[in-house]
Amino acid sequence: MEIIRRHIESQVLSLTGLAIGGVDYENPPGDPGLFGPDSVCWHVHSDFTSMMVGGISALLLQALHPLALAGVWDHSNFRQDLLGRLRRTGQFISGTTFGSKADAQRLIERVRAIHLNVTGHAADGRPYAAYDPDLLTWVHVAEVSSFLKAHLRYLNPALSSSDQDRYYAEVALIAESLGARGIPRSRAQIADYLQGIRPQLRCDDRSREIMHVLFNAPAPSALARPFGALMMQAGVELLPDWASDMLDSRQTPRQRQLIQLGVRRTAPILRWAVRSGSVHRARRRMGLPIR
């Protein structure tokens, strides 16, 4: 069984930011990072399965904003290296959540520097800049609302309302550090924000190409192929109904039931197998037992 566990773990970690290195989660000893182990975001961001589902859903949601999509389209090699992009995004999220304060600040400054060069014009002629505070807020809200929704669906549906609000208040620090403004800090504010931004969202050929790339990306291994297909479907299933309609990807009730069942059966296996993820290493840094 240990051989099987290690094989599954290596497959999982190959999909994460740990595969590209650069963040030492086990040092310096006792450094709590930006949030510490008692934070809600440590809890929400610790589960690989729900974060994967939430991350895919967030990518699809972000693709509905023409200006945010233009920056990815013009300045990213996601079509040739989707896995690399996912790993880099994962590294930023895990590094700012579980890394030391120095590593978290380094990652934030690196992204801020990258954003300075991500400028241009969208397909409709409007100028865009990745450092635009409003675009940063959109990207942030799409991500964290998807992460929390996946967490509630697949790990802890009993997370209290106050802790859900606390989660949004905690992770606002990252968006603020990147330059976002008007950042929602509660469930009610998130709901109001998403309702207010909907008139700015569009589904066009580029949005559909994002879906095509996601669903046709080569799997890193034969073992990962069925898991990846399930995660893609689960990411679509997690979308708000209005976003699914825009992307013409609405699933039937039966399909949604089967997708959720598949994820719930897969997730415990991955939680059993992964014992050296970012959160486990961070807990060792803090001298805490590994759960």
C-alpha positions, 0 to 999 in steps of 0.5 A: 500500500505504501508504494501505491500511496507514494505513487499517487502522491508523486502524481498529485505533487507533480501538478502543484507549485512544488514541482517547480521549487523555489519555496522552502515551506519548512524554513525558517522554523516557527515562521507563521507566514502571513496568516498562520495555522489558525487562519481559515485560509490555511484550512480552505487552501489545504485540500488539493481536490477542492482547490483544483476544482475551484481553480478550474472554475475560477479560470473559466469565470475569469475568461468571461471578463474581456480585459482580464482575458486579453492579458492572459491571451496576449502575454501568456503561453497557456495554450502551449504550457497549461500545466506550467501556468497552473503550477505557477498559479498554484505556487503563488497561492500556496506560497502566500498562504503557507510560505514564510513571510519572506517567501510570501512577500517575494512572490507578491513582489514578483507578480507585481513586477510581472504585471507592470509589463502586461499591457495592451488592447483587448479585442474590442480596442479597449486598453488593459493593464494587469496592474489595473486595481479593478481587474486585480479585484475581479481576478481575486474575487473569481478565485477566492469565491470559487475556492470557498465554494469548492471547499464547502461542497467537497470538504467542509459544508459545515464551515460557519458563516462567520468563518466564511466571512473571515476567510474573505477578510483574510485573503483580501490582504493578498489582493490588497498587496497586489494593488487591488481596490474595493476588495469584498471582505464578506459573503454579502460583499462578494455576492453584491460584487458578482451581481454588479460586475455581470454586465461587464462580462462576455463570452466570445471566441477567446472564452470558448478557446480557453474552455477548449484548451482546458478540456484538451490539455494533455494529461501528465500521465495515464493515471492522471487522465481520468482524474483530470477529466473529472476535475474539468467537469467538476470545475464547470459544475461549480460555476454559477448558473449564469456563467454556465449559461454564458459558456453554453456549458449547462449540465443536466441534474443527473450529470451534476450528481454524477460529477459530485459523486465522482469527486467525493469518491476520489477526494478521500484517496488523495487526502490519504495519499498526500502527506508532503504537500505545502500545508504538511511542510508548513506544519512541520515548520511550525512544529505542529503534527501532520494531519 
